[in-house]
Amino acid sequence: MKSNEDKCQEIHKELNQMIMKDKIENERRVTSVEVHVKQINKSVDEIKDSVKIFVEKADKKFASKVVEKIVYGMVGTILVAVLLAIVALALPI
């Protein structure tokens, strides 16, 4: 029959083994999470690059808002001038 000290040592060994297994499993989980975070960071960087390229192409392809406002202002001025000319022709002086 085993003594109490032997039983305590066995329990202590088993607990140490369980703790080591938990540590190893936790390290695996942490490593897995780190890998996933790196993959997400890489994806985010790729998306940033794609958006940057898109914005650069869009700026070259489409007129900026300032140019758009200038063009709309010029068109509006021309339309007002045409309408005033029609009104001036319609009214006898």
C-alpha positions in Angstrom: 0.0 0.0 0.0 1.2 3.4 -0.9 1.9 6.0 1.7 0.3 9.4 1.8 3.5 11.0 0.7 3.6 8.7 -2.4 0.0 9.5 -3.2 0.7 13.2 -2.9 3.7 12.9 -5.2 1.6 11.1 -7.8 -1.1 13.7 -7.6 1.5 16.4 -7.8 3.0 14.7 -10.9 -0.4 14.4 -12.5 -1.2 18.0 -11.8 2.2 19.1 -13.3 1.5 17.0 -16.4 -2.0 18.6 -16.8 -0.5 22.0 -16.3 2.1 21.4 -18.9 -0.5 20.1 -21.4 -2.6 23.2 -20.8 0.4 25.4 -21.3 1.2 23.7 -24.6 -2.4 23.9 -25.7 -2.6 27.6 -24.8 0.6 28.3 -26.7 -0.8 26.6 -29.7 -4.0 28.7 -29.4 -2.0 31.9 -29.1 0.2 31.0 -32.1 -3.0 30.3 -34.1 -4.5 33.6 -33.1 -1.2 35.4 -34.0 -1.2 33.8 -37.4 -4.8 34.9 -38.0 -4.1 38.4 -36.9 -1.1 38.6 -39.3 -3.3 37.3 -42.1 -6.0 39.9 -41.3 -3.3 42.7 -41.2 -2.0 41.5 -44.6 -5.6 41.6 -46.0 -6.2 45.1 -44.6 -2.9 46.3 -46.1 -4.0 44.8 -49.5 -7.3 46.6 -49.3 -5.6 49.9 -48.4 -3.4 49.5 -51.4 -6.4 48.7 -53.6 -8.3 51.7 -52.4 -5.3 54.0 -52.9 -4.9 52.8 -56.5 -8.6 53.2 -57.1 -8.6 56.8 -55.8 -5.5 57.7 -57.9 -7.2 56.3 -61.0 -10.5 57.9 -60.2 -8.8 61.3 -59.8 -7.2 61.0 -63.2 -10.4 59.7 -64.9 -13.0 61.9 -63.4 -13.2 65.7 -62.8 -12.7 66.9 -59.3 -15.5 68.5 -57.4 -14.0 72.0 -57.9 -14.0 71.6 -61.6 -17.5 70.2 -61.5 -18.7 73.3 -59.6 -17.0 75.6 -62.0 -18.6 73.9 -65.0 -22.0 73.9 -63.4 -21.6 77.6 -62.7 -20.6 78.4 -66.3 -23.6 76.4 -67.6 -25.9 78.2 -65.2 -24.6 81.6 -66.3 -25.0 80.8 -70.0 -28.6 79.6 -69.4 -29.5 82.7 -67.4 -28.0 84.9 -70.3 -30.1 83.0 -72.9 -33.2 83.3 -70.8 -32.6 87.1 -70.3 -32.0 87.4 -74.1 -35.4 85.7 -74.8 -37.1 87.9 -72.3 -35.5 91.0 -73.8 -36.7 90.0 -77.3 -40.2 89.3 -76.0 -40.6 92.6 -74.3 -41.0 95.6 -76.5 -38.7 98.5 -75.6 
